[in-house]
């Protein structure tokens, strides 16, 4: 099943749980960014999820089981973006 931005909209502003070792961590789904689909290339309109976390929540660029959206948990690739002075920013890209 292909996930869509609508699957994540109820979670914007809420914490989601990632399965990490030695224990799970929570990060906040801050926003969803939609992009127009490329005709003949994209099966669904591409979108990105942006997450925020305290500085002490350091995630490697990796695939994590995330409990959000419908029918989860879902394995989602998370990458770290340039952190802000007071928090870390992570992104998941769907194309």
C-alpha positions in Angstrom: 0.0 0.0 0.0 1.4 3.4 -1.0 1.2 6.0 1.8 -0.1 9.4 1.0 0.2 12.8 2.7 -3.4 12.4 3.9 -2.3 9.3 5.9 0.0 11.5 8.0 -2.1 14.7 8.3 -3.7 13.7 11.6 -0.2 13.3 13.1 1.1 16.8 12.3 2.1 18.5 15.6 2.0 15.1 17.4 4.8 12.8 18.6 5.4 9.6 16.7 7.4 6.6 18.1 10.4 5.1 16.3 11.6 1.7 17.1 15.3 2.3 18.1 17.8 0.3 20.2 18.1 0.2 23.2 14.7 1.8 23.6 12.2 3.6 21.4 12.3 7.4 20.9 9.7 10.0 20.1 10.0 12.7 17.5 7.3 15.3 16.4 5.9 15.3 12.9 6.3 19.1 12.3 5.0 19.4 8.7 4.2 17.8 5.4 5.5 19.2 2.1 3.8 18.2 -1.1 5.4 18.4 -4.5 3.6 18.1 -7.9 3.9 14.7 -9.6 6.0 14.3 -12.7 3.6 13.0 -15.4 4.7 9.5 -16.6 7.3 9.2 -13.8 5.6 9.4 -10.4 3.0 6.8 -9.4 1.8 9.2 -6.6 2.4 12.8 -5.9 5.7 13.0 -4.0 5.9 14.4 -0.5 8.2 14.8 2.4 7.6 14.6 6.1 9.6 16.9 8.4 10.2 15.9 12.0 11.7 17.8 15.0 13.4 16.3 18.0 15.4 17.5 21.0 19.2 17.8 20.4 19.7 14.7 22.6 17.7 12.5 20.1 20.4 11.7 17.6 19.2 9.3 14.8 21.4 7.9 12.1 20.2 8.0 8.5 18.4 4.7 8.5 15.1 3.0 8.1 13.0 2.9 11.3 9.7 1.3 12.2 7.3 4.3 12.8 4.0 4.1 14.5 1.9 6.7 12.7 -0.3 6.9 9.6 -2.9 4.2 8.9 -2.1 0.5 9.0 1.3 0.9 10.7 3.8 0.5 11.9 5.6 1.5 8.7 9.3 1.2 7.8 10.3 4.7 6.9 13.7 6.0 5.8 14.7 9.0 8.0 17.6 11.3 7.2 19.0 14.1 9.4 19.0 17.7 8.0 21.1 20.6 9.3 20.1 20.9 13.0 18.9 24.1 14.5 20.5 25.6 17.6 17.8 24.1 19.8 16.6 21.0 18.0 17.3 18.4 15.4 15.4 18.2 12.1 14.7 14.9 10.2 13.1 14.2 6.9 11.4 11.3 5.2 10.9 11.5 1.4 8.2 9.7 -0.5 8.3 9.6 -4.3 
